[in-house]
Amino acid sequence: MDDRRTIVVLGDSLAEGLGVGHTQAFPALVQQRIESRGLKYRVVNLGVSGDTTTGGLGRLDYALSLKPSILILELGGNDGLRGIPVASTKANLEQMIVEAKKAGTEVLLAGMTLPPNYGPDYIRTFENAYKDLAREYKLKLIPFLMEEIARQLQARPDLMQRDGIHPTAEGHRLIADTVFRYLEPMLSKSRS
């Protein structure tokens, strides 16, 4: 029997590892970091390419049925890319956060941004939705999941696939570093 605590990554193509596969996607790499530190957690990757916050909400019951200690909520990017009203995205994220907290699950919220062609007002409102929810519900927030990729991209175009949206295996390593930096203090806190 597996006596490790569960971390669920409820996400989209970034979690799923589109173009690189499950074993090179950031959730698998976070699992490696956890194991290398001897922590007793298993990461369950519930990433689905193209998923929106509406889809995530539809999958939340299953995610919570796994009794996770921590839910890494990595959704909203596809909502933004489709121009879905931010209020709708925020309401879906909020409902997932409320349900998770009700189930006794800690939430790590992964923030996202959008390409500049979406306009500064929409982008600012979109980014602020994550910040507002994190503040209101006292959540750990990763301000921008792909912050390290964005910081290094000009010098390292190999961090992104040709579509310019999905990271390469090397990019996923940077995302895993970012996620683990925010996740590790939560793990120490919830050690059994």
BAFI-3210 file (N, C-alpha, C; in Angstrom, 3 decimals, decimal comma, padded with zeros to 6 digits):
// residues 192
n [1|2|3|4|5|6|7|8|9|10|11|12|13|14|15|16|17|18|19|20|21|22|23|24|25|26|27|28|29|30|31|32|33|34|35|36|37|38|39|40|41|42|43|44|45|46|47|48|49|50|51|52|53|54|55|56|57|58|59|60|61|62|63|64|65|66|67|68|69|70|71|72|73|74|75|76|77|78|79|80|81|82|83|84|85|86|87|88|89|90|91|92|93|94|95|96|97|98|99|100|101|102|103|104|105|106|107|108|109|110|111|112|113|114|115|116|117|118|119|120|121|122|123|124|125|126|127|128|129|130|131|132|133|134|135|136|137|138|139|140|141|142|143|144|145|146|147|148|149|150|151|152|153|154|155|156|157|158|159|160|161|162|163|164|165|166|167|168|169|170|171|172|173|174|175|176|177|178|179|180|181|182|183|184|185|186|187|188|189|190|191|192]
n.u [000,838|000,441|001,702|002,183|001,542|-000,733|-000,297|-002,049|-001,939|-003,872|-004,456|-003,612|-002,398|000,230|000,769|000,153|002,147|002,396|003,835|006,210|005,728|004,479|006,498|008,487|007,267|006,520|005,166|006,100|008,793|008,788|008,012|010,368|012,098|010,934|011,272|014,053|014,599|013,685|011,028|007,665|005,577|003,308|002,964|000,208|-000,642|-002,989|-003,274|-004,734|-004,691|-005,635|-007,523|-009,818|-010,779|-013,399|-013,528|-011,745|-013,157|-015,165|-013,725|-012,941|-014,177|-013,298|-010,536|-010,436|-011,375|-009,192|-008,093|-006,162|-003,368|-002,354|-003,345|-002,282|-003,140|-003,351|-004,545|-006,364|-004,883|-005,703|-008,271|-007,729|-006,351|-008,428|-009,980|-011,972|-014,229|-012,650|-013,872|-015,432|-013,496|-012,154|-014,228|-014,630|-012,111|-012,191|-014,325|-013,214|-011,101|-012,475|-013,932|-011,821|-010,521|-012,579|-012,542|-010,319|-007,911|-004,843|-004,105|-002,052|-001,652|-001,168|-000,110|-000,639|000,193|-000,475|000,083|001,437|-000,253|-002,855|-003,535|-002,928|-004,835|-006,613|-004,751|-003,655|-005,939|-006,453|-004,080|-004,311|-006,508|-005,575|-003,837|-005,639|-007,325|-005,485|-004,760|-007,257|-007,982|-005,818|-003,650|-000,759|000,950|002,168|003,469|003,892|003,849|005,648|007,868|010,727|011,378|010,495|012,263|014,707|014,383|015,092|017,848|017,838|016,242|015,654|014,101|011,450|008,876|008,218|005,691|005,616|004,174|004,214|006,474|009,753|011,421|013,565|012,608|010,491|011,951|012,805|010,319|009,571|011,505|010,670|008,034|008,642|010,064|008,066|006,403|007,864|008,080|005,467|005,362|007,143|005,755|003,516|004,415|004,244]
n.v [-001,194|002,251|004,674|007,309|010,848|012,715|014,808|016,692|017,725|019,804|020,618|022,009|021,693|022,315|021,040|018,456|017,969|018,447|017,657|016,855|014,758|012,781|011,926|013,805|016,119|018,913|018,050|015,378|015,881|017,425|015,461|013,923|015,705|015,807|013,144|013,018|014,422|012,828|012,989|012,062|011,965|011,675|012,647|013,355|013,615|015,453|016,713|018,086|018,579|021,633|022,229|024,217|026,519|025,863|023,190|022,146|022,548|020,720|018,414|018,451|017,089|014,452|014,872|015,674|013,386|011,828|012,506|014,656|016,186|018,520|020,692|021,571|024,136|024,677|026,246|028,232|029,554|028,752|029,766|032,498|032,708|032,176|034,342|034,397|035,889|037,457|037,544|035,248|033,197|033,716|033,243|030,491|029,473|030,346|028,837|026,273|026,549|027,075|024,669|022,841|023,725|023,296|020,568|020,139|020,465|021,924|024,688|025,438|028,006|028,500|031,107|032,884|034,505|036,435|036,591|039,676|040,756|040,630|042,868|045,461|046,050|043,830|041,819|042,710|042,623|039,894|038,744|039,861|038,539|036,094|037,024|038,383|036,288|034,686|036,390|036,823|034,243|033,464|032,010|030,209|031,599|031,158|033,574|033,716|031,006|030,313|031,903|031,686|030,703|032,812|034,762|033,838|033,366|034,919|034,575|031,852|030,244|027,589|026,754|026,738|025,147|024,964|026,118|028,239|028,381|026,139|024,613|023,147|020,051|020,936|023,440|022,615|021,657|024,014|025,083|023,164|023,667|026,212|025,665|023,867|025,470|027,048|025,088|023,466|024,621|024,177|021,438|020,791|021,843|020,205|017,681|014,295]
n.w [000,000|-000,737|001,245|001,022|001,097|-000,972|-003,791|-006,015|-009,348|-010,980|-014,081|-017,350|-020,730|-020,100|-017,664|-018,479|-020,303|-023,058|-026,093|-024,938|-023,274|-020,485|-018,634|-018,791|-018,169|-016,009|-013,535|-013,107|-012,806|-010,525|-008,751|-008,764|-007,475|-004,951|-004,100|-004,065|-001,809|000,135|000,930|001,722|-000,492|-003,229|-006,573|-008,496|-011,763|-013,261|-015,753|-018,645|-022,019|-023,509|-021,630|-019,772|-017,128|-016,675|-017,511|-015,640|-013,299|-013,731|-013,387|-010,812|-008,627|-008,988|-008,680|-005,980|-004,822|-004,605|-002,285|-001,794|-000,117|-000,986|-003,582|-006,668|-008,546|-011,767|-013,971|-016,379|-018,315|-020,923|-020,923|-020,949|-023,426|-025,127|-024,795|-022,883|-020,601|-017,862|-015,376|-015,349|-015,505|-013,102|-011,258|-011,620|-010,808|-008,176|-007,154|-007,312|-005,503|-003,096|-002,772|-002,568|-000,229|001,576|001,588|003,048|001,813|000,935|-001,207|-003,938|-005,988|-009,378|-011,159|-014,275|-017,379|-020,365|-023,974|-025,370|-027,350|-026,459|-025,178|-022,760|-020,705|-020,519|-019,965|-017,520|-015,858|-016,012|-014,876|-012,325|-011,301|-010,300|-008,284|-006,621|-005,752|-004,393|-002,322|-001,059|-000,215|001,193|-000,014|-001,204|-003,879|-007,101|-008,873|-011,720|-013,614|-015,652|-015,243|-015,092|-017,596|-019,215|-018,333|-019,306|-021,998|-024,309|-024,590|-024,692|-026,791|-027,040|-024,958|-025,474|-027,417|-030,974|-031,337|-029,647|-027,328|-025,702|-023,431|-023,910|-023,002|-021,473|-020,729|-019,107|-016,962|-015,789|-015,046|-013,165|-011,218|-010,391|-009,448|-007,390|-005,650|-004,480|-003,502|-001,717|000,995|001,822|001,940|003,975|006,062|006,133|006,796|007,940]
ca.u [000,000|001,182|001,365|002,589|000,488|-000,978|-000,344|-002,691|-001,766|-005,042|-003,955|-003,862|-001,327|001,531|000,911|000,131|003,437|002,187|005,053|007,368|005,292|004,249|007,690|009,330|006,439|006,945|004,746|007,013|010,068|008,557|008,060|011,785|012,678|010,372|011,932|015,466|014,674|013,159|009,690|006,702|004,454|003,235|002,343|-000,724|-000,768|-004,291|-003,207|-005,458|-004,454|-006,772|-008,507|-010,117|-011,216|-014,690|-013,185|-011,135|-014,251|-015,837|-012,851|-012,519|-014,640|-012,371|-009,257|-010,573|-011,613|-007,869|-007,742|-004,844|-002,961|-002,131|-003,813|-001,622|-004,166|-002,633|-005,555|-006,720|-004,185|-006,538|-009,374|-007,197|-006,056|-009,714|-010,672|-013,100|-014,239|-011,840|-014,772|-015,838|-012,308|-011,915|-015,300|-014,349|-010,959|-012,640|-015,140|-012,297|-010,364|-013,404|-014,216|-010,595|-010,315|-013,636|-012,114|-009,106|-006,765|-004,152|-004,032|-000,958|-002,223|-000,156|-000,523|-000,290|-000,007|-000,868|000,912|001,158|-001,296|-004,166|-003,767|-002,513|-005,940|-007,068|-003,658|-003,570|-007,117|-006,241|-003,045|-004,811|-007,471|-004,800|-003,351|-006,788|-007,758|-004,456|-004,864|-008,534|-008,050|-004,530|-003,007|000,563|000,777|003,296|002,971|003,864|004,381|006,751|008,707|012,137|011,471|010,373|013,486|015,861|013,998|015,814|019,152|017,661|014,998|015,437|013,226|010,071|008,622|007,988|004,415|005,795|003,264|004,544|007,903|010,489|011,787|014,429|011,705|009,767|012,859|012,754|009,010|009,626|012,282|009,799|006,956|009,182|010,456|006,872|005,797|008,674|007,687|004,169|005,644|007,753|004,700|002,535|005,059|003,574]
ca.v [000,000|003,508|005,492|008,695|011,839|012,986|016,155|016,614|018,863|019,940|021,589|021,932|021,072|022,513|019,931|017,189|017,795|018,409|017,749|016,246|013,532|012,800|011,721|015,005|017,263|019,414|017,280|014,237|016,419|017,810|014,189|013,571|016,585|015,357|011,885|013,255|014,970|011,826|013,347|010,999|012,486|011,254|013,669|012,821|014,583|015,506|017,720|017,749|019,608|022,440|022,393|025,547|026,447|025,159|021,771|021,817|022,482|019,451|017,312|018,691|016,022|013,327|015,289|015,679|012,007|011,260|012,992|015,297|017,147|019,778|020,786|022,609|024,566|025,237|026,432|029,613|030,015|028,557|030,730|033,774|032,639|032,165|035,599|034,195|036,984|037,166|037,307|033,837|032,420|033,934|032,568|029,046|029,223|030,546|027,683|025,155|026,839|026,912|023,233|022,184|024,091|022,601|019,165|020,089|020,442|023,201|025,020|026,234|028,580|028,824|032,242|032,859|035,761|036,230|037,323|041,124|041,162|040,622|044,217|045,630|046,034|042,448|041,073|043,138|042,076|038,447|038,468|040,266|037,543|035,147|037,733|038,657|035,033|034,265|037,279|036,599|032,910|033,223|030,895|030,384|031,931|031,264|034,705|033,360|029,649|030,215|033,085|031,427|030,601|034,179|035,493|033,335|032,975|035,617|033,926|030,402|029,901|026,139|026,461|026,654|024,432|025,858|026,833|029,423|028,315|024,999|024,468|021,920|019,310|021,838|024,443|021,966|021,590|025,333|025,191|022,304|024,408|027,282|025,058|023,271|026,563|027,454|023,904|022,842|025,029|023,546|020,044|020,754|022,166|019,124|016,364|013,536]
ca.w [000,000|-000,838|002,410|000,786|000,918|-002,392|-004,373|-007,325|-010,249|-011,840|-015,036|-018,790|-021,514|-019,447|-016,718|-019,210|-020,970|-024,503|-026,891|-024,267|-022,604|-019,032|-017,802|-018,829|-017,775|-014,699|-012,351|-012,903|-012,332|-009,128|-008,018|-008,598|-006,451|-003,672|-003,735|-003,765|-000,452|001,050|001,408|001,403|-001,272|-004,627|-007,412|-009,486|-012,843|-013,915|-016,801|-019,876|-023,035|-023,937|-020,571|-019,243|-015,735|-016,678|-017,542|-014,349|-012,335|-013,994|-012,955|-009,431|-007,723|-009,111|-008,078|-004,524|-004,376|-004,355|-000,938|-001,808|000,909|-001,714|-004,962|-007,464|-009,494|-012,923|-015,015|-016,705|-019,515|-022,117|-020,821|-021,415|-024,859|-025,844|-024,542|-021,969|-019,626|-016,679|-014,241|-015,426|-015,134|-011,676|-010,517|-011,672|-009,935|-006,799|-006,762|-007,086|-004,269|-001,973|-002,619|-002,098|001,177|002,325|001,689|003,871|000,900|000,701|-002,633|-004,496|-007,201|-010,385|-011,969|-015,692|-018,084|-021,762|-024,941|-025,380|-028,301|-025,813|-024,667|-021,374|-019,743|-020,340|-019,325|-016,114|-015,176|-015,973|-013,865|-011,009|-010,808|-009,489|-007,093|-005,756|-005,134|-003,433|-001,156|-000,378|000,398|001,876|-000,717|-001,828|-005,296|-008,023|-009,663|-013,138|-013,685|-016,614|-015,025|-015,420|-019,057|-019,737|-017,995|-020,068|-023,361|-025,374|-024,737|-024,807|-027,490|-026,931|-023,824|-025,957|-028,660|-032,116|-031,249|-028,814|-026,176|-024,840|-023,164|-024,222|-021,786|-020,689|-020,153|-018,009|-015,810|-015,135|-014,395|-011,974|-010,216|-009,889|-008,661|-006,170|-004,749|-003,743|-002,912|-000,647|002,342|002,139|002,250|005,297|007,006|006,264|007,006|009,010]
c.u [000,884|000,768|001,789|001,356|000,413|-000,955|-000,967|-002,381|-002,969|-004,710|-004,331|-002,664|000,049|001,787|000,989|001,476|003,299|003,512|006,291|007,000|005,261|005,545|008,633|008,563|006,782|006,399|005,656|008,358|009,964|008,594|009,511|012,436|012,201|011,101|013,394|015,659|014,067|011,789|008,673|005,438|004,498|002,482|001,475|-000,973|-002,141|-004,310|-003,913|-005,256|-005,742|-007,769|-008,603|-010,500|-012,575|-014,459|-012,592|-012,181|-015,005|-015,031|-012,470|-012,953|-013,699|-011,039|-009,335|-010,853|-010,296|-007,324|-006,369|-004,616|-002,853|-002,674|-003,038|-002,596|-003,490|-003,602|-005,800|-006,057|-005,024|-007,762|-008,908|-006,944|-007,328|-010,518|-011,907|-013,071|-013,510|-012,728|-015,207|-014,690|-012,081|-012,962|-015,071|-013,184|-011,386|-013,451|-014,249|-011,532|-011,248|-013,675|-012,992|-010,381|-011,343|-013,256|-010,833|-007,824|-006,156|-004,051|-002,795|-001,461|-001,111|-000,677|000,020|-000,426|-000,326|000,074|000,483|000,015|-002,706|-004,494|-003,509|-003,649|-006,411|-006,013|-003,574|-004,732|-006,961|-005,229|-003,543|-005,816|-006,757|-004,352|-004,480|-007,245|-006,761|-004,541|-006,131|-008,566|-006,741|-003,813|-001,576|000,298|002,121|002,876|002,862|004,596|005,631|007,749|010,171|012,344|011,437|011,659|014,653|015,611|014,801|017,165|019,013|016,338|014,666|014,517|011,763|009,996|008,291|006,700|004,508|004,926|003,710|006,051|008,467|010,776|012,656|013,593|010,928|010,653|012,837|011,421|009,012|010,411|011,413|008,724|007,508|009,601|009,265|006,255|006,545|008,297|006,349|004,373|006,229|006,675|003,754|003,182|004,345|004,590]
c.v [001,260|004,409|006,955|009,598|012,204|014,478|015,975|017,893|018,851|021,033|021,313|021,288|021,261|021,385|018,601|016,913|017,676|018,601|017,148|014,937|013,667|012,745|012,928|016,266|017,661|018,621|016,076|014,712|016,920|016,550|013,773|014,413|016,177|014,105|012,105|013,842|014,017|012,146|012,325|011,579|011,857|012,329|012,972|013,911|014,455|016,659|017,220|018,890|020,316|022,736|023,843|025,400|025,748|023,650|021,311|021,669|021,162|018,244|017,403|017,579|014,826|013,667|015,206|014,279|011,285|011,698|013,676|016,180|018,525|019,640|021,912|022,937|025,341|025,329|027,917|030,124|029,884|029,466|032,062|033,791|032,648|033,432|035,451|035,331|036,579|036,866|035,843|032,916|032,503|033,194|031,058|028,681|029,327|029,344|026,468|025,328|026,576|025,434|022,487|022,467|023,404|021,142|019,021|020,036|021,835|023,435|025,854|026,707|029,013|029,921|032,154|034,282|035,415|036,983|038,791|041,542|041,112|041,970|044,327|045,542|044,612|041,636|041,418|042,551|040,567|038,089|038,779|039,282|036,542|035,792|037,968|037,401|034,561|035,093|036,947|035,273|032,494|031,992|031,247|030,604|031,900|032,390|034,401|032,035|029,554|031,365|032,858|031,298|031,995|034,966|035,103|033,160|033,651|034,947|032,434|030,047|028,408|025,771|026,296|025,849|025,443|026,659|028,094|029,451|027,255|024,852|023,145|021,199|020,183|022,936|023,880|021,841|022,924|025,535|024,368|022,992|025,486|026,699|024,546|024,334|027,012|026,282|023,404|023,309|024,424|022,086|019,919|020,934|020,989|017,746|015,613|012,974]
c.w [000,000|000,325|002,238|000,708|-000,560|-002,692|-005,748|-008,096|-011,183|-012,843|-016,477|-019,493|-020,896|-018,453|-017,453|-019,886|-022,476|-025,238|-026,246|-023,568|-021,095|-018,209|-017,788|-018,453|-016,340|-013,512|-012,062|-012,356|-010,890|-008,260|-007,762|-007,497|-005,056|-003,196|-003,351|-002,364|000,579|001,621|000,908|000,766|-002,656|-005,386|-008,451|-010,518|-013,496|-014,916|-018,049|-020,865|-023,419|-022,837|-020,122|-017,774|-015,639|-016,685|-016,231|-013,265|-012,484|-013,520|-011,477|-008,475|-007,776|-008,427|-006,554|-003,972|-004,091|-002,987|-000,897|-000,578|000,271|-003,131|-005,629|-008,589|-010,616|-014,090|-015,232|-017,968|-020,778|-022,107|-021,411|-022,909|-025,699|-025,606|-023,667|-020,942|-018,333|-015,475|-014,199|-014,999|-013,630|-010,834|-010,499|-010,758|-008,475|-006,314|-006,477|-005,774|-003,052|-001,711|-002,063|-000,614|002,078|002,565|002,530|003,062|000,782|-000,800|-002,915|-005,849|-008,150|-011,299|-013,386|-016,233|-019,534|-022,694|-025,030|-026,308|-027,704|-025,174|-023,177|-020,359|-019,456|-019,592|-017,829|-015,304|-014,977|-014,871|-012,448|-010,436|-009,890|-008,174|-006,100|-005,023|-004,083|-002,154|-000,355|000,379|001,085|001,315|-001,065|-003,306|-006,004|-008,969|-011,162|-013,280|-014,561|-016,469|-015,407|-016,926|-019,658|-019,509|-018,915|-021,565|-024,463|-025,643|-025,030|-025,481|-027,424|-025,762|-024,251|-027,255|-029,759|-032,032|-030,391|-027,569|-025,174|-024,655|-023,661|-022,903|-020,883|-020,022|-018,975|-016,765|-015,044|-014,423|-013,110|-010,856|-009,561|-008,982|-007,335|-005,163|-003,887|-002,967|-001,681|000,761|002,779|002,527|003,642|006,346|007,215|006,335|008,107|009,975]
res [m|d|d|r|r|t|i|v|v|l|g|d|s|l|a|e|g|l|g|v|g|h|t|q|a|f|p|a|l|v|q|q|r|i|e|s|r|g|l|k|y|r|v|v|n|l|g|v|s|g|d|t|t|t|g|g|l|g|r|l|d|y|a|l|s|l|k|p|s|i|l|i|l|e|l|g|g|n|d|g|l|r|g|i|p|v|a|s|t|k|a|n|l|e|q|m|i|v|e|a|k|k|a|g|t|e|v|l|l|a|g|m|t|l|p|p|n|y|g|p|d|y|i|r|t|f|e|n|a|y|k|d|l|a|r|e|y|k|l|k|l|i|p|f|l|m|e|e|i|a|r|q|l|q|a|r|p|d|l|m|q|r|d|g|i|h|p|t|a|e|g|h|r|l|i|a|d|t|v|f|r|y|l|e|p|m|l|s|k|s|r|s]
***
